[in-house]
Amino acid sequence: MARRFFVGGNFKMNGSVKAITDIINGLNNAQLDPNVGMSGADCFVDHNRESDTVTEVVVAPSALYLMLTREHLRQGIEVAAQNVFDRPNGAFTGEISVSQLKDAGITWTILGHSERRVILQEESTLIARKTEAALNGGIGVILCVGESLEQREANKTIEVVTAQLAAVAERVKDWSKIVIAYEPIWAIGTGKVATTQQAQEVHYEIRKWLASTVSQEASENTRIIYGGSVTDKNCRDLATQPDIDGFLVGGASLKPAFFDIVNVKR
Ligand SMILES: O=C[C@H](O)COP(=O)(O)O
């Protein structure tokens, strides 16, 4: 079975009520390229159909705008949090629980983004616990991994990325609700996109790692998406690579160019 193409929009800590409302309206009115496989504006996602051709689209506004987005965004596009805590409801000031996300109709969360790993100093063990909690609570996880420029130059990319994944594999056996986002840190927000070869190489190695560490089934079925300066201009070549199953888009997800990325021919 072909893996369903997946495009996530990570708004990061951007936006206001007005700006997010404008983005929601844009998404609600977006026209799809008929070459995606379907025609009409309601074809982004339909969870009642088993389609390999229709792209799955998920957007991740900051926590303050999750409910606004879910309330006004058309059905068929899912909403993701950018983080979730690993404990049930309780005395954890400033955190959001998995059950609170579910209660608000939020079906995905991003975890392990390098901005949280580096700036907030989140370690792989915490990210693994959060991943386990999200999955146990019925929330899908966009699990981000990626190396710094220094690590790439020291030829440590695969070692770093697989160590980040291994922390999750220690706690999680079922990877069917995980989408892995490979995001080289040096490509995030820098305008310096990985070459198709660089991205494909790492995605291939991640798939190999899944086969040897998780299962052959996880290797074949897990979506591995690329993030890091993806635009409507550079997404096409990346999308044609055999192990690239979509994108996690930052800056460009705030702009109309996002629809061209969703509609990319592959
Ligand atoms: O989560 C998204 C990535 O950090 C990529 O961000 P970017 O597209 O702005 O480089």
The ligand as an SDF file (V2000), in Angstrom:
LIG
                    3D

 10  9  0  0  0  0  0  0  0  0999 V2000
    8.4910   22.7770   11.5810 O   0  0  0  0  0  0  0  0  0  0  0  0
    8.9210   23.3130   10.5580 C   0  0  0  0  0  0  0  0  0  0  0  0
   10.3260   23.4600   10.3460 C   0  0  0  0  0  0  0  0  0  0  0  0
   10.9700   23.9410   11.4830 O   0  0  0  0  0  0  0  0  0  0  0  0
   10.6890   24.1780    9.0940 C   0  0  0  0  0  0  0  0  0  0  0  0
   10.5730   25.5730    9.2370 O   0  0  0  0  0  0  0  0  0  0  0  0
   10.8620   26.4740    7.9470 P   0  0  0  0  0  0  0  0  0  0  0  0
   10.0030   25.9120    6.8410 O   0  0  0  0  0  0  0  0  0  0  0  0
   10.4460   27.8520    8.3410 O   0  0  0  0  0  0  0  0  0  0  0  0
   12.3140   26.3250    7.6410 O   0  0  0  0  0  0  0  0  0  0  0  0
  1  2  2  0
  2  3  1  0
  3  4  1  0
  3  5  1  0
  5  6  1  0
  6  7  1  0
  7  8  2  0
  7  9  1  0
  7 10  1  0
M  END
$$$$
